[in-house]
Amino acid sequence: MANSWHYFVNQMDNCTKNSFKKAKKLSDYHDAALLRAKNDNPTDTDYATAYSRYHILHLAFVAAYILWQSKGGAQESGTLNIKQLMSLMTAKINRWWGQIIVIYAADTTRFKAIFPDLRNPFRVGPRNSRIAAVGTLSANIGADVALSATKTEVDAYYAQLNTANTGQTGDKTAVDTASAACEAARKAAMVGQFQNVGLFINKTPDNPSIYAHLWDVETITNPAQTIWKGHLDVNENHQVFIHTFTPGDDLRLKCVGVTSTDKIVFYLASTPGGTDSDPVTVLINHQQTINVTAFNVTDYSTHRYLTVVNQSTGETRFMVQMY
């Protein structure tokens, strides 16, 4: 239909389509509220009906969510690993170039056989072709005794690249599968909540709001900001936002800069702009997803100030996403 009647629109489904974590928050709330209402009203069979049919959907969603979360964490780690290794390629090729040119001048046949296309294969092209170029470099060095130390380094790096790249590919397949299963379970749970809306409207159609406490209405109707971005000058200390976290909360952190040594550091402080927590460092042009427990604080009601500090030699930009 071009325009759906808003009474037929499932608000729980709509507001959680892009957030499994938000769906879990709604599901935890609804499941617990129904159980409490059922226990407080043992003679009212509507509460028992609503709880028994929803609790099955809730457990299925929680199980799918936990699996997705574990696969997602593995995939994120794999992504960071291969990205970090690839970011080292230019420096490593420059190092090996310098080691080889000392033994074989750039205008010799042997040097040209080792680097037939100079450094271009390592600089441009898709990831797999650049990784393959490192393997080709090893093959071109071959059994050259004068370059045995260099070949050992090349082989070790090539093995790291292959392991990380293969692992990331497998992790991505796993997380895609887990994500699809979690989405199906999320949808079923949110439809279950919508079904219960109908049940309790039918119970007291003249005043259905008396059952509003069975749903997390605040989260459903008040979407909060989830992404923050900003620019940091050299050595700048910046308060990103104030929020009371719980140990299960996740953050995605990203640093964008210029110099290869650039980095920014995040803290979950007890004062505005403070740094009284364990640091979480994000390197240049990398992103990582962390649980707030990485800040190693004991009182989240006090440590509410997310701070970012630019420890780079130049200007940087940051991005924070709250899940």
N, C-alpha and C positions, 0 to 999 in steps of 0.2 A: 504494500500500500504506500502511496506517495507520502501521506501524513498519518502516522500511527496515533491512535487515541492514547493519550499519555497514561491512562489507566491500564493499558495493555503492555506498557513498557516495563521491563524488569530492571529496576534501578540497581539492584545488587549485581546483576550481570553487567550492566553498562559501566558501572564505576570500577569494576575489577578486571576488565578485559585486557589491560596492559600491566597488571600487577598481581602476580600470584601471592605475593606477601600481603597485599591489602585484602585479597580474598580470604586468606587464612585468618587474618584478624577478624573479619566479619564472621567467618565460620566458627572460630573459637568462641566468640561472643554469643552468637545465636545458640550454639549447642549448649553452652553453660547456662544461659538464661532459661532455656527450655527445661533443662534438668532441674534447675532450682524451682521453677514454677510447677513442674510435675510433682516434686517432693512436697512443696508447700500446699498443693491442692490435690491430695490423693484421690478424691472422689470425682474430680473433673476429668473425664476420659479424653477430652480434646487435647489437653496438655500431653497426656501419655501418647496419643496418636501422633501429634506433631513431633514429639521427641523421638519416638521409636523409628519413624521413617526418616527423620533427618539425621539422626546419629549414625546411621549406616553410611549415608553420603559423606558426612563429616569425616569419619574414620578413613574412608577411601581417599578423600582429598588430602588429608594429612599425610597418609602413606605416600601418595604420589608426589606431594610437595617435598617431603624429606628426600625422596629419591632424586627428584629434579635438582634440589639444592646441592646434594652431594655430587652429582654429575656436573652441575654448573660450576662448582668450586674447582673440580679437576680440570674442566675445560679452560677456565680462566687462568689457572696456573700454567697450563700448557701453552696458552696463547702468549702469556708474558715471557715464558722461557724462550720460545722460538724468536719472538720479537727482540728480546735482549741479545740473543746470540747473533741474529742478523745485523743488529746495530754495531756489532764489533767487527764486522767483515772488512770495512774500509781500513781500519787501523791495523788489522792483521795482514791484509794484503800489502799495505805499505811497509810493514815490518819485514815480510818475506821478500818483497821486491828489493829492499835494501840489503838483506843478507845475500841474495843471489847475485845482485849486480856487483858486489864486491869481488865475487869469484869469476863471474862471466860478464864482461862489459856488454852494454846495451846493444852494441852494433855487431855482436858475435852471433854466429849461427845457433850456438847452443842456447843463448839467452832468448833468441827469437823462437826457438822450439819450445821453450818452457812457457813463454808468454806470447803466443802467436797473435793474439788480438789485444796485446798490452793489458790494461786493467779494465777494459770495457765490459767483459763478461761478468765481472764482480760488482759493477756499478748499476747496470741497467737490466731490465727484464723482470719477469715474474720470479717469485721466490724459488721455485723448484729449479729453474735454469741457473740461478745464481749459486744455489747449493751444488748443482751438478758441476759448475765451473770449478769449485774447490776440489771436487773429486778428480777432474781433468788435470788440475794443477799437480796433484799428487802423482797421477799417472805420468805426466810429462817429466817430472823430476826422476821418477823411476828408481833405479838402483844406484844412482850417482852418489858415490861415497862422500864426496866433498859437500854434498847437501843433505846428508843423512839426518842431521839435527833438525834442519828446516822441514824435511819430509815428515818427521815424527810429529812436529807441531801441526802441520797441515792435516795429517791423518787423524789426529786427536780432535781437531776442530770439526773436520768433516763427519766424524762419528757422532759428535755432539749434535750437529745440525740434523743429521738423519734421524737420530733418536727422538729429538724434540719435535721434528716435523711430523714424523709418523705418529707420535703420541698425541699431538694436537689434532690430527685428522681423525684418529680413533675417538678421542674425547668429544669432538664436535658431533660425530655420529651418535654417540651415547647421549649427549645432552639434548640433541634434537629429538631423539626417541622419548627421553624422559619428559621433555617439554610438551610434546604432543599428548602424552598420557596425563600430565598434570593439567593441561588445558581442558581435556575432556572431563576430568574429575572436578575442576573448578566450575565448569559450566553446569554440571549435574547438581553440585551443591548450591549454586546460586539459584537455579530453577527450583530446588527444594525449598529454599527460603521464600521464594515468590509464591510457591504453592501454599506455604504456611500463612502468608499474608491473606490469601483468599479464605483460608480456614477461619482465621480470627475475625476477618470482616464479616463473614457469615454468622459468626457467634454473636456479635453485637453490632449490626450494621448501622445503628443510629449513633454509635460512639466507639468506633474502632481504635481511636487513639489511645484508649486505656491499655492497649497491648503493645504500644510503641517500645516499651522497655525490653521487649524480646529481641529487638534488632539494634545494631550499633548505628543508630540514626545519625549521630554526629559525623562519623566517618563517611557514611553514604552521602550526606547532603553538603558536607563542607570539605571539598578536595583541597589538600594543602600543597604548598609549593614543594617540589621535589628536586629541582635542579638549580644550582647556583653557579655562576661563572664570574670571573673577574680578572683584572690585570694587576700584576705585582711589579713594583719598582725594585731595584737592587736592594736587598736586605730588608724589604718591607715586611712588617708584621701586620696581618689583616684578620679581623674577626669575621668569619663567614656567616655564622648564625648562632642562635641560642636555641637549644632543644634538649629535652629530657629523654635520653635514650633508655633502652632496656638491653640486656646482654645479647638478645637475638637479632638486634638491628644491624643492617649492613649498609655500607657506603661504597660508592664507586668514585675513585679519585683519579684525576688526570692532570698531567703537567705538559704544557706546550711551550717550548723555548727554541733557542738557536744553537747554543754551544753544547758539545757532547757531554760536558761535565755538569751541565745545569741540573738542578734538583730543587724540589720544594718539600717542606716538612710540615706535617699536620700534627696538631695536639688537641686533646679534649681537656680543656682547662677549667679551673674552678673560678677564674676571674676573666673579664674581657681582655682578649689579647694575651692571655697567660700561656705558659708552656709547661705547666706542672702535671704532665702525664708522660708516658712513654711516647717517643716520636714514631711517626709512620712516614717513611720517606718515599717519594715518588720521583723517579728519574725522568729526564727529558724525553718528551714524546712517548711516554708510556702511561698506561692506566692500570689500575688494579682494584679489585673488589676486596674489601676487608670487613670483618665483623668488628663492632666497636670494642670488643674485649681486647683487641690489639693495643688499645691505649693503656691497658692495665690499670684502670681506676677501680676503686671499690665503692664509691658513692656517686651514682649517676644523677642524683638530685642536686648534687653540688657541682660536679664536673659537667657543665651544660654548655660551655662555650667552645665551639669548634674554631680553632685558630690555624692559619696557614702562614708559614714563614718562607720567604724567598731566599734560598742559600745559593743562588746562582751569580755568575759574574755579569749577567745582563737582565733585561726585563723578561718576565715570563707571564703566562696566562694559566689559570687553573680552572678546573671544573669539578664540582661535587654533585653527586646524585644520591639522594636518600631513597632506599628501597622500603 
